[in-house]
Amino acid sequence: MFNVDALLKSLPIMGLGMLGIFIVIGLIMLIIWILGKAFPAKKDKQDN
């Protein structure tokens, strides 16, 4: 049988878990962006 009360009690916990996942993904993206600005890729100049 489907327990609606258990579902409603678990929603805030699941919401916090999803929020944590998005925060971690955002931090990883921010760190990668900062590293990209700090150490830019070198462009090779080739004469044709």
mmCIF entry with sequence, helices, sheets and N, C-alpha, C, O atoms, coordinates in Angstrom:
data_MODEL
# 
_entry.id   MODEL 
# 
_entity.id                         1 
_entity.type                       polymer 
_entity.pdbx_number_of_molecules   1 
# 
_entity_poly.entity_id                      1 
_entity_poly.type                           'polypeptide(L)' 
_entity_poly.nstd_linkage                   no 
_entity_poly.nstd_monomer                   no 
_entity_poly.pdbx_seq_one_letter_code       MFNVDALLKSLPIMGLGMLGIFIVIGLIMLIIWILGKAFPAKKDKQDN 
_entity_poly.pdbx_seq_one_letter_code_can   MFNVDALLKSLPIMGLGMLGIFIVIGLIMLIIWILGKAFPAKKDKQDN 
_entity_poly.pdbx_strand_id                 A 
# 
loop_
_entity_poly_seq.entity_id 
_entity_poly_seq.num 
_entity_poly_seq.mon_id 
_entity_poly_seq.hetero 
1 1  MET n 
1 2  PHE n 
1 3  ASN n 
1 4  VAL n 
1 5  ASP n 
1 6  ALA n 
1 7  LEU n 
1 8  LEU n 
1 9  LYS n 
1 10 SER n 
1 11 LEU n 
1 12 PRO n 
1 13 ILE n 
1 14 MET n 
1 15 GLY n 
1 16 LEU n 
1 17 GLY n 
1 18 MET n 
1 19 LEU n 
1 20 GLY n 
1 21 ILE n 
1 22 PHE n 
1 23 ILE n 
1 24 VAL n 
1 25 ILE n 
1 26 GLY n 
1 27 LEU n 
1 28 ILE n 
1 29 MET n 
1 30 LEU n 
1 31 ILE n 
1 32 ILE n 
1 33 TRP n 
1 34 ILE n 
1 35 LEU n 
1 36 GLY n 
1 37 LYS n 
1 38 ALA n 
1 39 PHE n 
1 40 PRO n 
1 41 ALA n 
1 42 LYS n 
1 43 LYS n 
1 44 ASP n 
1 45 LYS n 
1 46 GLN n 
1 47 ASP n 
1 48 ASN n 
# 
_struct_asym.id          A 
_struct_asym.entity_id   1 
# 
_struct_conf.conf_type_id            HELX_P 
_struct_conf.id                      HELX_P1 
_struct_conf.pdbx_PDB_helix_id       AA1 
_struct_conf.beg_label_comp_id       VAL 
_struct_conf.beg_label_asym_id       A 
_struct_conf.beg_label_seq_id        4 
_struct_conf.pdbx_beg_PDB_ins_code   ? 
_struct_conf.end_label_comp_id       ALA 
_struct_conf.end_label_asym_id       A 
_struct_conf.end_label_seq_id        38 
_struct_conf.pdbx_end_PDB_ins_code   ? 
_struct_conf.beg_auth_comp_id        VAL 
_struct_conf.beg_auth_asym_id        A 
_struct_conf.beg_auth_seq_id         4 
_struct_conf.end_auth_comp_id        ALA 
_struct_conf.end_auth_asym_id        A 
_struct_conf.end_auth_seq_id         38 
_struct_conf.pdbx_PDB_helix_class    1 
_struct_conf.details                 ? 
_struct_conf.pdbx_PDB_helix_length   35 
# 
_struct_conf_type.id          HELX_P 
_struct_conf_type.criteria    ? 
_struct_conf_type.reference   ? 
# 
loop_
_atom_site.group_PDB 
_atom_site.id 
_atom_site.type_symbol 
_atom_site.label_atom_id 
_atom_site.label_alt_id 
_atom_site.label_comp_id 
_atom_site.label_asym_id 
_atom_site.label_entity_id 
_atom_site.label_seq_id 
_atom_site.pdbx_PDB_ins_code 
_atom_site.Cartn_x 
_atom_site.Cartn_y 
_atom_site.Cartn_z 
_atom_site.occupancy 
_atom_site.B_iso_or_equiv 
_atom_site.pdbx_formal_charge 
_atom_site.auth_seq_id 
_atom_site.auth_comp_id 
_atom_site.auth_asym_id 
_atom_site.auth_atom_id 
_atom_site.pdbx_PDB_model_num 
ATOM 1   N N  . MET A 1 1  ? 0.844  -1.179 0.000   1.00 0.00 ? 1  MET A N  1 
ATOM 2   C CA . MET A 1 1  ? 0.000  0.000  0.000   1.00 0.00 ? 1  MET A CA 1 
ATOM 3   C C  . MET A 1 1  ? 0.889  1.241  0.000   1.00 0.00 ? 1  MET A C  1 
ATOM 4   O O  . MET A 1 1  ? 1.960  1.241  0.606   1.00 0.00 ? 1  MET A O  1 
ATOM 5   N N  . PHE A 1 2  ? 0.448  2.284  -0.672  1.00 0.00 ? 2  PHE A N  1 
ATOM 6   C CA . PHE A 1 2  ? 1.198  3.534  -0.805  1.00 0.00 ? 2  PHE A CA 1 
ATOM 7   C C  . PHE A 1 2  ? 1.001  4.372  0.445   1.00 0.00 ? 2  PHE A C  1 
ATOM 8   O O  . PHE A 1 2  ? -0.129 4.674  0.829   1.00 0.00 ? 2  PHE A O  1 
ATOM 9   N N  . ASN A 1 3  ? 2.120  4.753  1.087   1.00 0.00 ? 3  ASN A N  1 
ATOM 10  C CA . ASN A 1 3  ? 2.059  5.523  2.316   1.00 0.00 ? 3  ASN A CA 1 
ATOM 11  C C  . ASN A 1 3  ? 2.364  6.988  2.018   1.00 0.00 ? 3  ASN A C  1 
ATOM 12  O O  . ASN A 1 3  ? 3.521  7.367  1.838   1.00 0.00 ? 3  ASN A O  1 
ATOM 13  N N  . VAL A 1 4  ? 1.322  7.799  1.969   1.00 0.00 ? 4  VAL A N  1 
ATOM 14  C CA . VAL A 1 4  ? 1.462  9.207  1.625   1.00 0.00 ? 4  VAL A CA 1 
ATOM 15  C C  . VAL A 1 4  ? 2.202  9.955  2.730   1.00 0.00 ? 4  VAL A C  1 
ATOM 16  O O  . VAL A 1 4  ? 2.979  10.864 2.439   1.00 0.00 ? 4  VAL A O  1 
ATOM 17  N N  . ASP A 1 5  ? 1.979  9.596  3.978   1.00 0.00 ? 5  ASP A N  1 
ATOM 18  C CA . ASP A 1 5  ? 2.621  10.272 5.101   1.00 0.00 ? 5  ASP A CA 1 
ATOM 19  C C  . ASP A 1 5  ? 4.144  10.084 5.046   1.00 0.00 ? 5  ASP A C  1 
ATOM 20  O O  . ASP A 1 5  ? 4.896  11.024 5.302   1.00 0.00 ? 5  ASP A O  1 
ATOM 21  N N  . ALA A 1 6  ? 4.585  8.891  4.718   1.00 0.00 ? 6  ALA A N  1 
ATOM 22  C CA . ALA A 1 6  ? 6.031  8.644  4.610   1.00 0.00 ? 6  ALA A CA 1 
ATOM 23  C C  . ALA A 1 6  ? 6.628  9.429  3.449   1.00 0.00 ? 6  ALA A C  1 
ATOM 24  O O  . ALA A 1 6  ? 7.745  9.937  3.552   1.00 0.00 ? 6  ALA A O  1 
ATOM 25  N N  . LEU A 1 7  ? 5.894  9.531  2.350   1.00 0.00 ? 7  LEU A N  1 
ATOM 26  C CA . LEU A 1 7  ? 6.367  10.306 1.207   1.00 0.00 ? 7  LEU A CA 1 
ATOM 27  C C  . LEU A 1 7  ? 6.527  11.773 1.580   1.00 0.00 ? 7  LEU A C  1 
ATOM 28  O O  . LEU A 1 7  ? 7.541  12.387 1.250   1.00 0.00 ? 7  LEU A O  1 
ATOM 29  N N  . LEU A 1 8  ? 5.548  12.335 2.256   1.00 0.00 ? 8  LEU A N  1 
ATOM 30  C CA . LEU A 1 8  ? 5.601  13.744 2.630   1.00 0.00 ? 8  LEU A CA 1 
ATOM 31  C C  . LEU A 1 8  ? 6.711  14.020 3.641   1.00 0.00 ? 8  LEU A C  1 
ATOM 32  O O  . LEU A 1 8  ? 7.295  15.104 3.636   1.00 0.00 ? 8  LEU A O  1 
ATOM 33  N N  . LYS A 1 9  ? 7.006  13.058 4.500   1.00 0.00 ? 9  LYS A N  1 
ATOM 34  C CA . LYS A 1 9  ? 8.095  13.239 5.462   1.00 0.00 ? 9  LYS A CA 1 
ATOM 35  C C  . LYS A 1 9  ? 9.465  13.126 4.791   1.00 0.00 ? 9  LYS A C  1 
ATOM 36  O O  . LYS A 1 9  ? 10.436 13.718 5.262   1.00 0.00 ? 9  LYS A O  1 
ATOM 37  N N  . SER A 1 10 ? 9.547  12.378 3.704   1.00 0.00 ? 10 SER A N  1 
ATOM 38  C CA . SER A 1 10 ? 10.840 12.183 3.042   1.00 0.00 ? 10 SER A CA 1 
ATOM 39  C C  . SER A 1 10 ? 11.154 13.266 2.009   1.00 0.00 ? 10 SER A C  1 
ATOM 40  O O  . SER A 1 10 ? 12.307 13.394 1.599   1.00 0.00 ? 10 SER A O  1 
ATOM 41  N N  . LEU A 1 11 ? 10.171 14.041 1.582   1.00 0.00 ? 11 LEU A N  1 
ATOM 42  C CA . LEU A 1 11 ? 10.406 15.073 0.576   1.00 0.00 ? 11 LEU A CA 1 
ATOM 43  C C  . LEU A 1 11 ? 11.448 16.117 0.999   1.00 0.00 ? 11 LEU A C  1 
ATOM 44  O O  . LEU A 1 11 ? 12.312 16.453 0.189   1.00 0.00 ? 11 LEU A O  1 
ATOM 45  N N  . PRO A 1 12 ? 11.407 16.645 2.226   1.00 0.00 ? 12 PRO A N  1 
ATOM 46  C CA . PRO A 1 12 ? 12.449 17.617 2.600   1.00 0.00 ? 12 PRO A CA 1 
ATOM 47  C C  . PRO A 1 12 ? 13.859 17.009 2.582   1.00 0.00 ? 12 PRO A C  1 
ATOM 48  O O  . PRO A 1 12 ? 14.817 17.689 2.216   1.00 0.00 ? 12 PRO A O  1 
ATOM 49  N N  . ILE A 1 13 ? 13.988 15.763 2.964   1.00 0.00 ? 13 ILE A N  1 
ATOM 50  C CA . ILE A 1 13 ? 15.296 15.098 2.955   1.00 0.00 ? 13 ILE A CA 1 
ATOM 51  C C  . ILE A 1 13 ? 15.782 14.932 1.526   1.00 0.00 ? 13 ILE A C  1 
ATOM 52  O O  . ILE A 1 13 ? 16.952 15.181 1.237   1.00 0.00 ? 13 ILE A O  1 
ATOM 53  N N  . MET A 1 14 ? 14.895 14.512 0.626   1.00 0.00 ? 14 MET A N  1 
ATOM 54  C CA . MET A 1 14 ? 15.272 14.368 -0.781  1.00 0.00 ? 14 MET A CA 1 
ATOM 55  C C  . MET A 1 14 ? 15.608 15.727 -1.394  1.00 0.00 ? 14 MET A C  1 
ATOM 56  O O  . MET A 1 14 ? 16.521 15.828 -2.214  1.00 0.00 ? 14 MET A O  1 
ATOM 57  N N  . GLY A 1 15 ? 14.882 16.761 -1.006  1.00 0.00 ? 15 GLY A N  1 
ATOM 58  C CA . GLY A 1 15 ? 15.153 18.105 -1.499  1.00 0.00 ? 15 GLY A CA 1 
ATOM 59  C C  . GLY A 1 15 ? 16.536 18.590 -1.074  1.00 0.00 ? 15 GLY A C  1 
ATOM 60  O O  . GLY A 1 15 ? 17.252 19.198 -1.869  1.00 0.00 ? 15 GLY A O  1 
ATOM 61  N N  . LEU A 1 16 ? 16.910 18.325 0.170   1.00 0.00 ? 16 LEU A N  1 
ATOM 62  C CA . LEU A 1 16 ? 18.241 18.709 0.637   1.00 0.00 ? 16 LEU A CA 1 
ATOM 63  C C  . LEU A 1 16 ? 19.327 17.942 -0.108  1.00 0.00 ? 16 LEU A C  1 
ATOM 64  O O  . LEU A 1 16 ? 20.388 18.491 -0.406  1.00 0.00 ? 16 LEU A O  1 
ATOM 65  N N  . GLY A 1 17 ? 19.062 16.685 -0.406  1.00 0.00 ? 17 GLY A N  1 
ATOM 66  C CA . GLY A 1 17 ? 20.031 15.897 -1.163  1.00 0.00 ? 17 GLY A CA 1 
ATOM 67  C C  . GLY A 1 17 ? 20.228 16.452 -2.564  1.00 0.00 ? 17 GLY A C  1 
ATOM 68  O O  . GLY A 1 17 ? 21.360 16.562 -3.036  1.00 0.00 ? 17 GLY A O  1 
ATOM 69  N N  . MET A 1 18 ? 19.137 16.801 -3.229  1.00 0.00 ? 18 MET A N  1 
ATOM 70  C CA . MET A 1 18 ? 19.243 17.377 -4.573  1.00 0.00 ? 18 MET A CA 1 
ATOM 71  C C  . MET A 1 18 ? 19.936 18.742 -4.530  1.00 0.00 ? 18 MET A C  1 
ATOM 72  O O  . MET A 1 18 ? 20.735 19.057 -5.411  1.00 0.00 ? 18 MET A O  1 
ATOM 73  N N  . LEU A 1 19 ? 19.639 19.539 -3.526  1.00 0.00 ? 19 LEU A N  1 
ATOM 74  C CA . LEU A 1 19 ? 20.299 20.830 -3.371  1.00 0.00 ? 19 LEU A CA 1 
ATOM 75  C C  . LEU A 1 19 ? 21.801 20.643 -3.178  1.00 0.00 ? 19 LEU A C  1 
ATOM 76  O O  . LEU A 1 19 ? 22.598 21.395 -3.739  1.00 0.00 ? 19 LEU A O  1 
ATOM 77  N N  . GLY A 1 20 ? 22.184 19.658 -2.395  1.00 0.00 ? 20 GLY A N  1 
ATOM 78  C CA . GLY A 1 20 ? 23.602 19.367 -2.190  1.00 0.00 ? 20 GLY A CA 1 
ATOM 79  C C  . GLY A 1 20 ? 24.287 18.961 -3.485  1.00 0.00 ? 20 GLY A C  1 
ATOM 80  O O  . GLY A 1 20 ? 25.421 19.365 -3.744  1.00 0.00 ? 20 GLY A O  1 
ATOM 81  N N  . ILE A 1 21 ? 23.606 18.167 -4.296  1.00 0.00 ? 21 ILE A N  1 
ATOM 82  C CA . ILE A 1 21 ? 24.180 17.750 -5.577  1.00 0.00 ? 21 ILE A CA 1 
ATOM 83  C C  . ILE A 1 21 ? 24.405 18.954 -6.477  1.00 0.00 ? 21 ILE A C  1 
ATOM 84  O O  . ILE A 1 21 ? 25.464 19.071 -7.093  1.00 0.00 ? 21 ILE A O  1 
ATOM 85  N N  . PHE A 1 22 ? 23.423 19.856 -6.565  1.00 0.00 ? 22 PHE A N  1 
ATOM 86  C CA . PHE A 1 22 ? 23.563 21.037 -7.410  1.00 0.00 ? 22 PHE A CA 1 
ATOM 87  C C  . PHE A 1 22 ? 24.655 21.973 -6.900  1.00 0.00 ? 22 PHE A C  1 
ATOM 88  O O  . PHE A 1 22 ? 25.364 22.591 -7.695  1.00 0.00 ? 22 PHE A O  1 
ATOM 89  N N  . ILE A 1 23 ? 24.793 22.081 -5.582  1.00 0.00 ? 23 ILE A N  1 
ATOM 90  C CA . ILE A 1 23 ? 25.848 22.927 -5.015  1.00 0.00 ? 23 ILE A CA 1 
ATOM 91  C C  . ILE A 1 23 ? 27.221 22.365 -5.366  1.00 0.00 ? 23 ILE A C  1 
ATOM 92  O O  . ILE A 1 23 ? 28.118 23.117 -5.749  1.00 0.00 ? 23 ILE A O  1 
ATOM 93  N N  . VAL A 1 24 ? 27.393 21.055 -5.240  1.00 0.00 ? 24 VAL A N  1 
ATOM 94  C CA . VAL A 1 24 ? 28.680 20.431 -5.562  1.00 0.00 ? 24 VAL A CA 1 
ATOM 95  C C  . VAL A 1 24 ? 29.001 20.586 -7.049  1.00 0.00 ? 24 VAL A C  1 
ATOM 96  O O  . VAL A 1 24 ? 30.136 20.906 -7.402  1.00 0.00 ? 24 VAL A O  1 
ATOM 97  N N  . ILE A 1 25 ? 28.027 20.366 -7.915  1.00 0.00 ? 25 ILE A N  1 
ATOM 98  C CA . ILE A 1 25 ? 28.250 20.541 -9.355  1.00 0.00 ? 25 ILE A CA 1 
ATOM 99  C C  . ILE A 1 25 ? 28.624 21.992 -9.651  1.00 0.00 ? 25 ILE A C  1 
ATOM 100 O O  . ILE A 1 25 ? 29.527 22.243 -10.449 1.00 0.00 ? 25 ILE A O  1 
ATOM 101 N N  . GLY A 1 26 ? 27.945 22.944 -9.022  1.00 0.00 ? 26 GLY A N  1 
ATOM 102 C CA . GLY A 1 26 ? 28.264 24.354 -9.212  1.00 0.00 ? 26 GLY A CA 1 
ATOM 103 C C  . GLY A 1 26 ? 29.675 24.689 -8.751  1.00 0.00 ? 26 GLY A C  1 
ATOM 104 O O  . GLY A 1 26 ? 30.379 25.450 -9.415  1.00 0.00 ? 26 GLY A O  1 
ATOM 105 N N  . LEU A 1 27 ? 30.095 24.130 -7.621  1.00 0.00 ? 27 LEU A N  1 
ATOM 106 C CA . LEU A 1 27 ? 31.455 24.368 -7.134  1.00 0.00 ? 27 LEU A CA 1 
ATOM 107 C C  . LEU A 1 27 ? 32.496 23.791 -8.084  1.00 0.00 ? 27 LEU A C  1 
ATOM 108 O O  . LEU A 1 27 ? 33.519 24.428 -8.336  1.00 0.00 ? 27 LEU A O  1 
ATOM 109 N N  . ILE A 1 28 ? 32.253 22.602 -8.612  1.00 0.00 ? 28 ILE A N  1 
ATOM 110 C CA . ILE A 1 28 ? 33.189 22.000 -9.559  1.00 0.00 ? 28 ILE A CA 1 
ATOM 111 C C  . ILE A 1 28 ? 33.292 22.864 -10.806 1.00 0.00 ? 28 ILE A C  1 
ATOM 112 O O  . ILE A 1 28 ? 34.391 23.094 -11.311 1.00 0.00 ? 28 ILE A O  1 
ATOM 113 N N  . MET A 1 29 ? 32.157 23.345 -11.310 1.00 0.00 ? 29 MET A N  1 
ATOM 114 C CA . MET A 1 29 ? 32.175 24.214 -12.492 1.00 0.00 ? 29 MET A CA 1 
ATOM 115 C C  . MET A 1 29 ? 32.932 25.507 -12.206 1.00 0.00 ? 29 MET A C  1 
ATOM 116 O O  . MET A 1 29 ? 33.688 25.981 -13.054 1.00 0.00 ? 29 MET A O  1 
ATOM 117 N N  . LEU A 1 30 ? 32.736 26.083 -11.019 1.00 0.00 ? 30 LEU A N  1 
ATOM 118 C CA . LEU A 1 30 ? 33.426 27.315 -10.648 1.00 0.00 ? 30 LEU A CA 1 
ATOM 119 C C  . LEU A 1 30 ? 34.938 27.090 -10.558 1.00 0.00 ? 30 LEU A C  1 
ATOM 120 O O  . LEU A 1 30 ? 35.714 27.922 -11.028 1.00 0.00 ? 30 LEU A O  1 
ATOM 121 N N  . ILE A 1 31 ? 35.354 25.987 -9.967  1.00 0.00 ? 31 ILE A N  1 
ATOM 122 C CA . ILE A 1 31 ? 36.784 25.683 -9.853  1.00 0.00 ? 31 ILE A CA 1 
ATOM 123 C C  . ILE A 1 31 ? 37.401 25.486 -11.232 1.00 0.00 ? 31 ILE A C  1 
ATOM 124 O O  . ILE A 1 31 ? 38.503 25.972 -11.490 1.00 0.00 ? 31 ILE A O  1 
ATOM 125 N N  . ILE A 1 32 ? 36.711 24.785 -12.115 1.00 0.00 ? 32 ILE A N  1 
ATOM 126 C CA . ILE A 1 32 ? 37.229 24.576 -13.475 1.00 0.00 ? 32 ILE A CA 1 
ATOM 127 C C  . ILE A 1 32 ? 37.333 25.908 -14.206 1.00 0.00 ? 32 ILE A C  1 
ATOM 128 O O  . ILE A 1 32 ? 38.310 26.132 -14.921 1.00 0.00 ? 32 ILE A O  1 
ATOM 129 N N  . TRP A 1 33 ? 36.351 26.802 -14.049 1.00 0.00 ? 33 TRP A N  1 
ATOM 130 C CA . TRP A 1 33 ? 36.390 28.119 -14.690 1.00 0.00 ? 33 TRP A CA 1 
ATOM 131 C C  . TRP A 1 33 ? 37.564 28.949 -14.162 1.00 0.00 ? 33 TRP A C  1 
ATOM 132 O O  . TRP A 1 33 ? 38.272 29.596 -14.935 1.00 0.00 ? 33 TRP A O  1 
ATOM 133 N N  . ILE A 1 34 ? 37.765 28.925 -12.835 1.00 0.00 ? 34 ILE A N  1 
ATOM 134 C CA . ILE A 1 34 ? 38.874 29.672 -12.238 1.00 0.00 ? 34 ILE A CA 1 
ATOM 135 C C  . ILE A 1 34 ? 40.214 29.128 -12.727 1.00 0.00 ? 34 ILE A C  1 
ATOM 136 O O  . ILE A 1 34 ? 41.112 29.905 -13.053 1.00 0.00 ? 34 ILE A O  1 
ATOM 137 N N  . LEU A 1 35 ? 40.357 27.818 -12.782 1.00 0.00 ? 35 LEU A N  1 
ATOM 138 C CA . LEU A 1 35 ? 41.601 27.230 -13.276 1.00 0.00 ? 35 LEU A CA 1 
ATOM 139 C C  . LEU A 1 35 ? 41.829 27.572 -14.750 1.00 0.00 ? 35 LEU A C  1 
ATOM 140 O O  . LEU A 1 35 ? 42.968 27.788 -15.166 1.00 0.00 ? 35 LEU A O  1 
ATOM 141 N N  . GLY A 1 36 ? 40.765 27.623 -15.532 1.00 0.00 ? 36 GLY A N  1 
ATOM 142 C CA . GLY A 1 36 ? 40.889 28.003 -16.934 1.00 0.00 ? 36 GLY A CA 1 
ATOM 143 C C  . GLY A 1 36 ? 41.350 29.444 -17.100 1.00 0.00 ? 36 GLY A C  1 
ATOM 144 O O  . GLY A 1 36 ? 42.104 29.750 -18.024 1.00 0.00 ? 36 GLY A O  1 
ATOM 145 N N  . LYS A 1 37 ? 40.903 30.333 -16.213 1.00 0.00 ? 37 LYS A N  1 
ATOM 146 C CA . LYS A 1 37 ? 41.347 31.722 -16.262 1.00 0.00 ? 37 LYS A CA 1 
ATOM 147 C C  . LYS A 1 37 ? 42.783 31.860 -15.745 1.00 0.00 ? 37 LYS A C  1 
ATOM 148 O O  . LYS A 1 37 ? 43.554 32.664 -16.267 1.00 0.00 ? 37 LYS A O  1 
ATOM 149 N N  . ALA A 1 38 ? 43.140 31.084 -14.731 1.00 0.00 ? 38 ALA A N  1 
ATOM 150 C CA . ALA A 1 38 ? 44.469 31.192 -14.136 1.00 0.00 ? 38 ALA A CA 1 
ATOM 151 C C  . ALA A 1 38 ? 45.547 30.596 -15.040 1.00 0.00 ? 38 ALA A C  1 
ATOM 152 O O  . ALA A 1 38 ? 46.667 31.104 -15.092 1.00 0.00 ? 38 ALA A O  1 
ATOM 153 N N  . PHE A 1 39 ? 45.211 29.526 -15.747 1.00 0.00 ? 39 PHE A N  1 
ATOM 154 C CA . PHE A 1 39 ? 46.166 28.836 -16.619 1.00 0.00 ? 39 PHE A CA 1 
ATOM 155 C C  . PHE A 1 39 ? 45.572 28.691 -18.014 1.00 0.00 ? 39 PHE A C  1 
ATOM 156 O O  . PHE A 1 39 ? 45.101 27.612 -18.374 1.00 0.00 ? 39 PHE A O  1 
ATOM 157 N N  . PRO A 1 40 ? 45.587 29.760 -18.802 1.00 0.00 ? 40 PRO A N  1 
ATOM 158 C CA . PRO A 1 40 ? 44.979 29.680 -20.143 1.00 0.00 ? 40 PRO A CA 1 
ATOM 159 C C  . PRO A 1 40 ? 45.762 28.740 -21.056 1.00 0.00 ? 40 PRO A C  1 
ATOM 160 O O  . PRO A 1 40 ? 46.964 28.540 -20.880 1.00 0.00 ? 40 PRO A O  1 
ATOM 161 N N  . ALA A 1 41 ? 45.076 28.181 -22.012 1.00 0.00 ? 41 ALA A N  1 
ATOM 162 C CA . ALA A 1 41 ? 45.699 27.266 -22.964 1.00 0.00 ? 41 ALA A CA 1 
ATOM 163 C C  . ALA A 1 41 ? 46.624 28.050 -23.885 1.00 0.00 ? 41 ALA A C  1 
ATOM 164 O O  . ALA A 1 41 ? 46.295 29.152 -24.324 1.00 0.00 ? 41 ALA A O  1 
ATOM 165 N N  . LYS A 1 42 ? 47.777 27.474 -24.170 1.00 0.00 ? 42 LYS A N  1 
ATOM 166 C CA . LYS A 1 42 ? 48.726 28.130 -25.068 1.00 0.00 ? 42 LYS A CA 1 
ATOM 167 C C  . LYS A 1 42 ? 48.329 27.841 -26.506 1.00 0.00 ? 42 LYS A C  1 
ATOM 168 O O  . LYS A 1 42 ? 48.017 26.702 -26.854 1.00 0.00 ? 42 LYS A O  1 
ATOM 169 N N  . LYS A 1 43 ? 48.341 28.870 -27.339 1.00 0.00 ? 43 LYS A N  1 
ATOM 170 C CA . LYS A 1 43 ? 47.985 28.708 -28.746 1.00 0.00 ? 43 LYS A CA 1 
ATOM 171 C C  . LYS A 1 43 ? 49.254 28.619 -29.560 1.00 0.00 ? 43 LYS A C  1 
ATOM 172 O O  . LYS A 1 43 ? 50.134 29.474 -29.454 1.00 0.00 ? 43 LYS A O  1 
ATOM 173 N N  . ASP A 1 44 ? 49.349 27.583 -30.372 1.00 0.00 ? 44 ASP A N  1 
ATOM 174 C CA . ASP A 1 44 ? 50.519 27.404 -31.239 1.00 0.00 ? 44 ASP A CA 1 
ATOM 175 C C  . ASP A 1 44 ? 50.394 28.304 -32.458 1.00 0.00 ? 44 ASP A C  1 
ATOM 176 O O  . ASP A 1 44 ? 49.356 28.337 -33.118 1.00 0.00 ? 44 ASP A O  1 
ATOM 177 N N  . LYS A 1 45 ? 51.462 29.032 -32.746 1.00 0.00 ? 45 LYS A N  1 
ATOM 178 C CA . LYS A 1 45 ? 51.481 29.885 -33.954 1.00 0.00 ? 45 LYS A CA 1 
ATOM 179 C C  . LYS A 1 45 ? 52.327 29.191 -35.003 1.00 0.00 ? 45 LYS A C  1 
ATOM 180 O O  . LYS A 1 45 ? 53.536 29.016 -34.845 1.00 0.00 ? 45 LYS A O  1 
ATOM 181 N N  . GLN A 1 46 ? 51.663 28.801 -36.076 1.00 0.00 ? 46 GLN A N  1 
ATOM 182 C CA . GLN A 1 46 ? 52.368 28.115 -37.165 1.00 0.00 ? 46 GLN A CA 1 
ATOM 183 C C  . GLN A 1 46 ? 52.308 28.982 -38.419 1.00 0.00 ? 46 GLN A C  1 
ATOM 184 O O  . GLN A 1 46 ? 51.243 29.456 -38.814 1.00 0.00 ? 46 GLN A O  1 
ATOM 185 N N  . ASP A 1 47 ? 53.488 29.181 -39.045 1.00 0.00 ? 47 ASP A N  1 
ATOM 186 C CA . ASP A 1 47 ? 53.532 29.930 -40.291 1.00 0.00 ? 47 ASP A CA 1 
ATOM 187 C C  . ASP A 1 47 ? 53.327 28.997 -41.459 1.00 0.00 ? 47 ASP A C  1 
ATOM 188 O O  . ASP A 1 47 ? 53.985 27.961 -41.549 1.00 0.00 ? 47 ASP A O  1 
ATOM 189 N N  . ASN A 1 48 ? 52.424 29.345 -42.356 1.00 0.00 ? 48 ASN A N  1 
ATOM 190 C CA . ASN A 1 48 ? 52.161 28.505 -43.524 1.00 0.00 ? 48 ASN A CA 1 
ATOM 191 C C  . ASN A 1 48 ? 52.899 29.020 -44.732 1.00 0.00 ? 48 ASN A C  1 
ATOM 192 O O  . ASN A 1 48 ? 52.798 28.438 -45.812 1.00 0.00 ? 48 ASN A O  1 
# 
